[in-house]
């Protein structure tokens, strides 16, 4: 398998070669393209949730110092969204999207839209559903709810979407899968997808197959790595071929890119390592 590091070295070698050719009057080789996340690499704040809860301003400052410019929220932990927005503005940070929970999708969704507007978000993603919600009928009902809320979100200038784990790709016992139901029943104009590369790998799914199946549907992604033993690791420490996946960003429709690690020993060190690997 071609790793991201191998692809990055190939990219650098090509760039050097292009520089040599440029010395010749007949050179026509164009410079290698920048990665699709260049200038907009973000971080999912779930990774630093404990730090954010204790000191959101200090945590945001640390993330800005690393080089991130986009912070996807995972709740506000009783902090005032207006104060969070002010801190982000002071640091030159933005929040293009946020995660919400199923109860918030079902009840009080208008409040979630208001909060998104305060923070300046253009998208909200349902981040997870509990086990009791994972039957065929429940997935179909969820798709219908997403369509309904997607209409409301669209009227507010916000894109609604769904973030996967591995369980959506499991057979429900009748040959169907939850992810298939969501892709087919949820309206592409109202419900986008946020692909999580770790959980896709956990389920044995190649995201490129999904991109080809539903082009333009995948507006956002979570970039987190998986070691050979299945453990979650900082980006660059695992085996996921991000370069190959992100080469299809145009077909997928990717607009936002978030580094994440669910349970790192040192959250800031982990995201700093991931940032350095992707931008190095």
Buried (B, 14 or more C-beta within 10 A) or exposed (E): EEBBEEBBEEBEEEEEEBEEEEEEEEEEBEEBEEBBBEEBBBBBBBBBBEBBBEEBBEBBBBBBEBBBBBBBBBBBBEBEBEEBBEBBEEBEBBBBBBBBBBEBBEEEBEEBBEBBBEBEBBBBBBBBBEEEEBEBEBBBBBBEBBBBBBEBBBEBEBBBBBBBBBBBBEEBEEEBBBBBBBBEBBBBEBBBBBBBBBBBBBBEBEBBEBBEEBBEBBBBBBBBBBEEEEEBBBBBBBEBBBBBBBBBBEBBBBBBBBBBBEEBEEBBEBBBBBBBBBEE
